[in-house]
Amino acid sequence: MGHSTNSLSTSARIYVAGHRGLVGSSLVRALHKNGYRNLILRTHAELDLSEASSVAKFFASERPEYVVMAAARVGGILANSTYPADFIRENLAIQSNIIQHSCTANVRRLLFLGSSCIYPRLAPQPMKEDYLLSGPLEPTNRPYALAKIAGIEMCWSYNRQYGTRYLAAMPTNLYGPGDNYDLDNSHVIPALIRKMAEAEEQGQNFVTLWGTGVARREFMYSDDVADACLFLLNLPDEQFLPLTNSREEPPLINVGWGEDVSIRELADMIAGVVGFKGTIDFDPSKPDGAPRKLLDVSRLRRLGWKPLVSLRQGLELAYAAFGRERSSGR
């Protein structure tokens, strides 16, 4: 798979926004591993990305050359339905500030990370980049999805008006070290790992999961998406520029496995990894979300990148990380 390093020098000033999150922390690990030593990192306490004047000052003083936008307000179905105003307001503010001030600071390349929920609820499967805005969104996370779609549109608009090189990468469902294991606000894999680990410890002989179990989802280990980000930032101009300078289509690329599993299959796999031997029940009165969300990843594959960590292997790594985080009292 090998990375070309002809675009990005190891001394380049790279700003990773959201470096403590799932994708951001994986990206920082990947950058360090590959010898990048000029990383610009700020915690939320040090820099509130929703504050325009703070972001302006930060870009003026730090002058990053490359920016990866992994900062976002994220959560599962429950969090999205409880805090819809927070999700749309914070995400719009964060991305507007970073995109505008990246332009002012003449950032060479910007990678805007979104999510596969930008595609219509009933999009044909697998979902191609062309399906953006071709139908209604999934209502349970529409405020978040619309904010991300606005971010893609901003990248495209800035590219057309200012000649910037901003690319929007849409990863599939991600999981891995540093995930959020809160049962109310987390995504499906960390929630299931925690639920089954606790059930096994407490000697419960069953767990009940939301929905029917038939909805299908694609999952990718966070180190794989970090690797894809590094690959895209490193693409030579002759491959990168066609992605960002089209007037006909948005600067959009899917990042995923191109394979999916049902939630029931996923639950069975996690039970095997965790050692949970009880029964797994489903509560069909609870929502499934979209019936299927599989990305068409042929655009990224044609450029020469593919993921390495299988779902089973990734779940074992994630469960080990969960154990470490719990024992360290996080």
C-alpha angles and dihedrals in degrees: 000000000000123000123247109223097191094111106040120052115208088239093055115127104246122185115202108194110204095021093165095057127090097271097031095053091047090050093050089051091050093048092049091047090053094051101258106150105170101075120155111210133173130179120224088255091055096045127016103206093199090063108087097200093050091050091048091053092046094053092044093054101036101037097198116200096204129031130195114192105210093142115110143132102253140172146135131276095289095048091046093051094045098047107027094144092051091049096053097037098048096042094048091049096047096049096041091054096046096044093047095047093043085059093049090049093049094239108192098218133004125194114202113197120210133156140253090255088083088081123087116276092243099033115152111265130277093035116232123203087248091067092074110125093001095122148355120310129237103275095218093070104018097125090055093043093049091051090052092047088052088053092054090048090049092052090050093046093049090047090054098042101035104022091243122160103230120155126191114214117194112203123196121235107317134204137168145100114353093028122152110255097183105132094219101043106028133098124255103271099049090041091053093045091053095041094051095041090053093044090052092049093048093047095242112162097208143031127201119217131194121261133003099301092235098098109107125224137181118222134194131190112244094237088060093055090047088053090050091051091052090047092052094046088051098049113125114250093254089063099033100047097058087058093055109030103057117121091195101055136028120259092257134145130175119227114198149103098266089228131088142191134207117256088245092055089047092050091050090050093050091047087055093049094045095041095240108160101180129098124280114223127188127215105215092188087074121079124266096200114218114358093233138000112185120156125222101228099179093113092059093040091054089056088057107258130121134163123258108196115084119216094250092048091045093050090053090051091046092049091050089050090049089054092050093048092050095047090050088055098247 
